[in-house]
């Protein structure tokens, strides 16, 4: 479980950078005008930017930057890479897992196969890659 937690924090740091960059772009487009907390479209935009990062990585190689560093890979139950649809669903369900007090991620501590709730529902899994 430690590599998953470490990869999560590694990706968290990368996501902070992505959010800063995406917010800078949004401010540029908005002519430097600040966004209020009631402007939900900014939050939706940032959620989509992060979703694009995760779904692209999971579909293309099965690994985000944090998962590469800790030699983890997200795959289908068959061992293949996720389709874009499955990667998007995983991102959506993982978002709900985080919003509900990280319940979906804590689920892995009690699951025999160490699957997070969203992986259990979708039939995906995280593999630990061995050194060659």
Phi and psi restraints in degrees (value plus and minus 20) as a CYANA .aco file:
   2 UNK   PHI     -78.8   -38.8
   2 UNK   PSI     -64.5   -24.5
   3 UNK   PHI     -79.7   -39.7
   3 UNK   PSI     -54.9   -14.9
   4 UNK   PHI     -86.3   -46.3
   4 UNK   PSI     -62.9   -22.9
   5 UNK   PHI     -86.3   -46.3
   5 UNK   PSI     -61.9   -21.9
   6 UNK   PHI     -83.8   -43.8
   6 UNK   PSI     -63.1   -23.1
   7 UNK   PHI     -84.3   -44.3
   7 UNK   PSI     -57.2   -17.2
   8 UNK   PHI     -79.6   -39.6
   8 UNK   PSI     -67.2   -27.2
   9 UNK   PHI     -90.5   -50.5
   9 UNK   PSI     -54.5   -14.5
  10 UNK   PHI     -81.2   -41.2
  10 UNK   PSI     -68.0   -28.0
  11 UNK   PHI     -87.0   -47.0
  11 UNK   PSI     -52.6   -12.6
  12 UNK   PHI     -79.2   -39.2
  12 UNK   PSI     -64.9   -24.9
  13 UNK   PHI     -83.5   -43.5
  13 UNK   PSI     -61.1   -21.1
  14 UNK   PHI     -83.7   -43.7
  14 UNK   PSI     -59.1   -19.1
  15 UNK   PHI     -86.0   -46.0
  15 UNK   PSI     -54.0   -14.0
  16 UNK   PHI     -80.2   -40.2
  16 UNK   PSI     -64.4   -24.4
  17 UNK   PHI     -82.5   -42.5
  17 UNK   PSI     -62.4   -22.4
  18 UNK   PHI     -82.2   -42.2
  18 UNK   PSI     -61.0   -21.0
  19 UNK   PHI     -84.6   -44.6
  19 UNK   PSI     -61.9   -21.9
  20 UNK   PHI     -80.5   -40.5
  20 UNK   PSI     -66.4   -26.4
  21 UNK   PHI     -83.4   -43.4
  21 UNK   PSI     -65.4   -25.4
  22 UNK   PHI     -85.8   -45.8
  22 UNK   PSI     -57.0   -17.0
  23 UNK   PHI     -88.4   -48.4
  23 UNK   PSI     -59.3   -19.3
  24 UNK   PHI     -79.5   -39.5
  24 UNK   PSI     -64.9   -24.9
  25 UNK   PHI     -82.2   -42.2
  25 UNK   PSI     -62.1   -22.1
  26 UNK   PHI     -84.2   -44.2
  26 UNK   PSI     -60.4   -20.4
  27 UNK   PHI     -85.6   -45.6
  27 UNK   PSI     -58.6   -18.6
  28 UNK   PHI     -81.5   -41.5
  28 UNK   PSI     -66.1   -26.1
  29 UNK   PHI     -85.7   -45.7
  29 UNK   PSI     -52.0   -12.0
  30 UNK   PHI    -108.6   -68.6
  30 UNK   PSI      -5.2    34.8
  31 UNK   PHI      38.4    78.4
  31 UNK   PSI      15.4    55.4
  32 UNK   PHI      59.8    99.8
  32 UNK   PSI     -18.2    21.8
  33 UNK   PHI     -96.3   -56.3
  33 UNK   PSI     114.4   154.4
  34 UNK   PHI     -87.7   -47.7
  34 UNK   PSI     135.1   175.1
  35 UNK   PHI    -121.3   -81.3
  35 UNK   PSI     118.3   158.3
  36 UNK   PHI    -106.7   -66.7
  36 UNK   PSI     140.4   180.4
  37 UNK   PHI     -86.3   -46.3
  37 UNK   PSI     -36.4     3.6
  38 UNK   PHI    -107.8   -67.8
  38 UNK   PSI     -20.9    19.1
  39 UNK   PHI    -110.4   -70.4
  39 UNK   PSI      68.2   108.2
  40 UNK   PHI     -84.6   -44.6
  40 UNK   PSI     -44.4    -4.4
  41 UNK   PHI     -84.8   -44.8
  41 UNK   PSI     -47.7    -7.7
  42 UNK   PHI     -86.2   -46.2
  42 UNK   PSI     -63.9   -23.9
  43 UNK   PHI     -84.3   -44.3
  43 UNK   PSI     -60.9   -20.9
  44 UNK   PHI     -83.8   -43.8
  44 UNK   PSI     -62.3   -22.3
  45 UNK   PHI     -79.7   -39.7
  45 UNK   PSI     -66.9   -26.9
  46 UNK   PHI     -85.6   -45.6
  46 UNK   PSI     -58.7   -18.7
  47 UNK   PHI     -83.0   -43.0
  47 UNK   PSI     -58.9   -18.9
  48 UNK   PHI     -89.7   -49.7
  48 UNK   PSI     -57.4   -17.4
  49 UNK   PHI     -81.6   -41.6
  49 UNK   PSI     -67.0   -27.0
  50 UNK   PHI     -85.4   -45.4
  50 UNK   PSI     -58.6   -18.6
  51 UNK   PHI     -81.8   -41.8
  51 UNK   PSI     -59.1   -19.1
  52 UNK   PHI     -82.4   -42.4
  52 UNK   PSI     -61.5   -21.5
  53 UNK   PHI     -80.9   -40.9
  53 UNK   PSI     -73.7   -33.7
  54 UNK   PHI     -85.3   -45.3
  54 UNK   PSI     -67.6   -27.6
  55 UNK   PHI     -85.4   -45.4
  55 UNK   PSI     -58.4   -18.4
  56 UNK   PHI     -82.0   -42.0
  56 UNK   PSI     -67.7   -27.7
  57 UNK   PHI     -82.6   -42.6
  57 UNK   PSI     -65.9   -25.9
  58 UNK   PHI     -86.4   -46.4
  58 UNK   PSI     -55.5   -15.5
  59 UNK   PHI     -95.5   -55.5
  59 UNK   PSI     -63.1   -23.1
  60 UNK   PHI     -92.7   -52.7
  60 UNK   PSI     -67.3   -27.3
  61 UNK   PHI    -151.9  -111.9
  61 UNK   PSI     -30.7     9.3
  62 UNK   PHI      62.8   102.8
  62 UNK   PSI     -14.3    25.7
  63 UNK   PHI    -160.5  -120.5
  63 UNK   PSI     113.9   153.9
  64 UNK   PHI    -105.2   -65.2
  64 UNK   PSI     157.0   197.0
  65 UNK   PHI     -80.8   -40.8
  65 UNK   PSI     -62.3   -22.3
  66 UNK   PHI     -84.3   -44.3
  66 UNK   PSI     -57.6   -17.6
  67 UNK   PHI     -91.0   -51.0
  67 UNK   PSI     -52.3   -12.3
  68 UNK   PHI     -84.2   -44.2
  68 UNK   PSI     -65.2   -25.2
  69 UNK   PHI     -81.2   -41.2
  69 UNK   PSI     -55.9   -15.9
  70 UNK   PHI    -123.3   -83.3
  70 UNK   PSI      -7.6    32.4
  71 UNK   PHI      35.2    75.2
  71 UNK   PSI      30.4    70.4
  72 UNK   PHI    -135.6   -95.6
  72 UNK   PSI     132.9   172.9
  73 UNK   PHI    -166.0  -126.0
  73 UNK   PSI     114.1   154.1
  74 UNK   PHI    -112.6   -72.6
  74 UNK   PSI     106.6   146.6
  75 UNK   PHI    -158.0  -118.0
  75 UNK   PSI     143.2   183.2
  76 UNK   PHI     -89.0   -49.0
  76 UNK   PSI     148.3   188.3
  77 UNK   PHI     -80.0   -40.0
  77 UNK   PSI     -49.3    -9.3
  78 UNK   PHI     -97.3   -57.3
  78 UNK   PSI     -30.8     9.2
  79 UNK   PHI      79.9   119.9
  79 UNK   PSI     -27.0    13.0
  80 UNK   PHI    -104.2   -64.2
  80 UNK   PSI     149.9   189.9
  81 UNK   PHI     -90.9   -50.9
  81 UNK   PSI     136.2   176.2
  82 UNK   PHI     -92.6   -52.6
  82 UNK   PSI     123.1   163.1
  83 UNK   PHI     -94.6   -54.6
  83 UNK   PSI     144.5   184.5
  84 UNK   PHI     -79.5   -39.5
  84 UNK   PSI     -59.8   -19.8
  85 UNK   PHI     -82.1   -42.1
  85 UNK   PSI     -66.4   -26.4
  86 UNK   PHI     -86.9   -46.9
  86 UNK   PSI     -57.4   -17.4
  87 UNK   PHI     -86.1   -46.1
  87 UNK   PSI     -60.1   -20.1
  88 UNK   PHI     -85.3   -45.3
  88 UNK   PSI     -62.7   -22.7
  89 UNK   PHI     -83.2   -43.2
  89 UNK   PSI     -58.9   -18.9
  90 UNK   PHI     -83.6   -43.6
  90 UNK   PSI     -62.1   -22.1
  91 UNK   PHI     -84.1   -44.1
  91 UNK   PSI     -64.5   -24.5
  92 UNK   PHI     -80.7   -40.7
  92 UNK   PSI     -68.7   -28.7
  93 UNK   PHI     -88.5   -48.5
  93 UNK   PSI     -55.2   -15.2
  94 UNK   PHI     -86.2   -46.2
  94 UNK   PSI     -53.5   -13.5
  95 UNK   PHI     -82.1   -42.1
  95 UNK   PSI     -65.9   -25.9
  96 UNK   PHI     -83.7   -43.7
  96 UNK   PSI     -56.0   -16.0
  97 UNK   PHI     -80.7   -40.7
  97 UNK   PSI     -59.9   -19.9
  98 UNK   PHI     -92.2   -52.2
  98 UNK   PSI     -61.3   -21.3
  99 UNK   PHI     -85.1   -45.1
  99 UNK   PSI     -51.4   -11.4
 100 UNK   PHI    -114.5   -74.5
 100 UNK   PSI      39.7    79.7
 101 UNK   PHI      36.4    76.4
 101 UNK   PSI      13.3    53.3
 102 UNK   PHI      40.0    80.0
 102 UNK   PSI       4.3    44.3
 103 UNK   PHI     -75.1   -35.1
 103 UNK   PSI     -63.3   -23.3
 104 UNK   PHI     -81.9   -41.9
 104 UNK   PSI     -52.3   -12.3
 105 UNK   PHI    -101.6   -61.6
 105 UNK   PSI     -56.0   -16.0
 106 UNK   PHI     -86.3   -46.3
 106 UNK   PSI     -44.8    -4.8
 107 UNK   PHI     -74.2   -34.2
 107 UNK   PSI     -52.7   -12.7
 108 UNK   PHI     -84.5   -44.5
 108 UNK   PSI     -48.2    -8.2
 109 UNK   PHI     -89.0   -49.0
 109 UNK   PSI     -43.3    -3.3
 110 UNK   PHI    -128.1   -88.1
 110 UNK   PSI     -26.3    13.7
 111 UNK   PHI    -108.8   -68.8
 111 UNK   PSI     115.0   155.0
 112 UNK   PHI     -79.4   -39.4
 112 UNK   PSI     -57.3   -17.3
 113 UNK   PHI    -110.4   -70.4
 113 UNK   PSI     -15.3    24.7
 114 UNK   PHI      40.9    80.9
 114 UNK   PSI      16.9    56.9
 115 UNK   PHI    -111.3   -71.3
 115 UNK   PSI     115.9   155.9
 116 UNK   PHI     -89.6   -49.6
 116 UNK   PSI     140.7   180.7
 117 UNK   PHI     -76.2   -36.2
 117 UNK   PSI     -64.2   -24.2
 118 UNK   PHI     -87.1   -47.1
 118 UNK   PSI     -52.5   -12.5
 119 UNK   PHI     -91.1   -51.1
 119 UNK   PSI     -58.8   -18.8
 120 UNK   PHI     -82.9   -42.9
 120 UNK   PSI     -63.7   -23.7
 121 UNK   PHI     -87.0   -47.0
 121 UNK   PSI     -62.7   -22.7
 122 UNK   PHI    -106.6   -66.6
 122 UNK   PSI     -32.6     7.4
 123 UNK   PHI      58.1    98.1
 123 UNK   PSI       6.1    46.1
 124 UNK   PHI    -124.5   -84.5
 124 UNK   PSI     148.9   188.9
 125 UNK   PHI    -172.5  -132.5
 125 UNK   PSI     140.4   180.4
 126 UNK   PHI    -128.0   -88.0
 126 UNK   PSI     103.5   143.5
 127 UNK   PHI    -121.8   -81.8
 127 UNK   PSI     125.8   165.8
 128 UNK   PHI    -114.3   -74.3
 128 UNK   PSI      98.0   138.0
 129 UNK   PHI     -99.8   -59.8
 129 UNK   PSI     122.1   162.1
 130 UNK   PHI    -113.0   -73.0
 130 UNK   PSI     131.1   171.1
 131 UNK   PHI     -89.2   -49.2
 131 UNK   PSI     123.5   163.5
